[in-house]
Amino acid sequence: MVTTEHRGSQAGRVRASIAGEWLVAAAVGCGLLLLCNLIVAPAAEPFPGHGERFAAMAQDPFAFAGEFPQRILWPILAWLFAFVGVGPVAFSSVCNGALLAVVFWFARSRTGSVRSAFLVASATAASGAVLVYKPMMCFSDTLNLLLLVLLVHFANRAKVFWSLVVLTAFSHELVFFFTPWLIYLRLKNGGRFWAEVGFWGVSVGVYGAFRVVLKVFNLTGPYDSSYYVENAIWVPWGLPAIWMLWGFVVVVEF
């Protein structure tokens, strides 16, 4: 008979193992980040344009100011890191290292091989997914990529998966443009079509409610939800172009 004490001990070992895996992943991500700094040195200032806008938002993210008030995740995280002395530019490097850590952890969990995972993470460190953003500090793209990797990993857990979709939407609403891919991922991992459509609807509803609140308080910026409809560039006619462009971006950056 399995005792409560034994189950507690077993659960403790599992938690310790998971924590150990993440510590190793963090160490690998940090080490690879330092090495790839030798290839492309990180910039010391926010990149002109979008980088400057995100850095400004990080000073007071809950003011929802700027052109992209809806893309709040990166500014909030950068704002939180500022409390421990990490500014927006340094936080960009943290995101780069975190992407490498997540890629290593993901590859190790899929292959069971530390060597293979290190090879994949090293290749990513030498790719545009990291190097492109070294001179383009304070972009949120690396965070978006990190979240998409986690989406793939947790595709077999519906609640975690769709929660990550909502979280990703707060980083960039582009994630909802890939709705067919999101539902496909879930169907390939044991999901049922109408259940996943329901989860998708809830996710859209949660994010949509956030956008409605922004609109009510006139905090939408120039790219509110009506922008995509009024310009008729992306929805619905341009969606295939976005899918192809994103595929191109993944090939180039990775």
N, C-alpha and C positions, 0 to 999 in steps of 0.2 A: 504494500500500500504506500502510495506517495504521500508523505506528510506535508503539512503547510510549511514547515521549516525547510524541507527539501525543495519545494516549489519556489520559495522565496530565494533560496540560495542559487537555484538554477536561473531564475529571472535576473538575479544580481550579476551572474556570470555573463549572461547575454548582454545586459546593459554595459558591462565593462568591456566586452568584446566590441560592441558597436562604437563605444567611446574611443577605444584603441584604434579602430579602423579610421575614424575621423581624424584622430591626432596624427596618424601616419599620413593621411591624405593632406592635411594642413601643412605638415612638414615638407612633403613633396611639392605642393603648390608654391610654398614660400621659396624653396630651393630653386625650383625651375624659373620662378619669376626673377630671382636675382641673376640667374645665368642668362636669361633672355634679355635682361637689361644691358648685357654686353653687346648684344646684336643691335638693339634699338634702345637708346636711353629715353626714359620717360621725360616728358616736358615738365617744366617747373610752373607753368601757368595754365589756366583753363584755355581750351581751344576757342579761338574767336567764333562767335555765332552761338551755336547750340551749347557748346561747352560753357561759355560764359553765362548763358541763360540758366542752365542747370545749377551752376555754382551759386548764382544769385538766389535761386529758389531754395537752396540748401541753407541759406541764412535764416529764413523764416518760412518753412514749407507750408505752414497752415494759413499763410496769407493768400495762398493759391493765386499768386501773381505770375505775370509772364505769359508767354505764348502757349505754353503747354501745362496749364495747372492740373490737368487730368493725369499727367504722368508723374505721380506724386511719390512713387516708391523709392526711386533713387534719391531724391532730395531729402526725404524723411530719414533714410538710412545714413546719408552723409551728415545730416543735422545731428543724429544720435552719436555718430562717431566723433563729432566735434567736441563732445563732452569729455572724451578721453584724449583730446589733443590731436586728433587726426582730421586735418582739413579736407576740403573737397578734392583737391588734386591728389593728395595722399590716399584718399578713399578710392579714387579711380584705380590706383595700384592694388589696393586691397581687393577690389572687384576682379581685377586680372588674376591675382593669385587665387582667389576663391573659385574662379572658373576652372583653373588648372587643377585645383584640389577636387572639385566635383567631377571633372572628367576622369581623373585618376580613380576616384572612389567608384564611379559608375563602371569603368572598364574592369576594375578588379572584381566588382560584384558580379559582372557578367561572365568573365573569363576564369575567375578563381586564381589568376596568375598575377603576382606582383610585377614580374618582369614585363609581361604584356601591357599591363596597365601603365607602367612607367614609360614604356615606348610610346603608347598612344598619347599620354599627357605631354611627353617631350615633343612629339610631333606637333601637338596643338600649341605648345609654347613657342615653336618656331614658325607658326602660321600667322596669317593675317588676323585670325580671331583674337590674338593678343597684340601682335606687333603693330597692326594698323592703329590701335588705340593708344599706343605709347605717346605719340605726339598729339593725339586728339583727346586730351584729358577732359574729364567731366562729361563724357558721353555715357548714356545708360545702356549702350548696346551690349557690353560684356555681361551686364546683369541680366539682360533679356536672354542671351544665349545660355547662361547658367540655369535659368529657370526652365528653358526648353529642354535641357538635358534631364533635369529632375522630372519634368513631365513624362518623358519617355520611360524613365526608371519606374515611376509609380503608376504606370498605365494599367496595372492589374489591381489597383486599389481605388475604387470609384470616388470615394469621398475625398481622399488625399489628392487625387488627380484633378478633380474639378475645383477644389480649393486652390490648388496651384494655378489653375487657369484664371481664376478671379485675381489672385495675387499678381500674376503676369500681366493681366489687363491693367492693373494700377501702375505697372511699369511702362506698358505700351499697348494701346488698344488693338494693335495689329494682330494680336493673338486670335481675336474673333474672326478675322478674315480667313483663318485656316480651320474653320469649323468642320469641313469634311474630313480633314486629317485628324482632328481631335477625336471625332466620333469613330473614325476608322481605328485609331489606336486602342480605344476602349473595346470595340468589337473584336479586335484581334486578341484581346486579353480577357475574354470572358464576359464582356458586357452584352446587354440586350438592347436592341435598337431603340425602342420607345423609352426605355429607362434612361438611356444616355441622352436622348433628345430632351427628356424631362430635366436631367441634371444640367444640360446645356442651357435650357430655358431659365433655370434658377440662377445660373452663373451670370447670364446676360441681365437678368432682373436685378441682381445685386449691384453689378457694375452700372447698369442703367440708372438705378436709383441715385447712385453717387453723382452721375452726370446731371440728373435732374436737379439735385440740390445745388450743384455749381451754377446751373442755368438760372435757377430761382434767385440766387444771390448775385447774378450777373458776373460770374467768375469763370466763364468758359474760355476766354481768349478767342483768337481769330479762327481756331480750328475746332469748333464745337461739332456735335454729331450731325448737324444739318449741312456742314461743309461738304461731306462726302456725297450727299444726295444732290445738293444744289450744283455742284461741279460735275457730277456724273462721270468722274474720272475712274474712281475705284469701285464703286458699288452701283450696279452689279457688273458692269461691262469690263472693268479693269481687273477683276479678281483673278482670272487666268494669268494675266500679265504679272500680277503680284506673286502668284505661286511660282511662275517661271523665274521671276527676278530673285525671289528668296532662294530658290534652288541654286541659281547662279551665285548668289552671295555666299551660300554655304560652301559651294565648291571652291570659290576663290579664297574665302577666309580660312577654311580648314584644309 
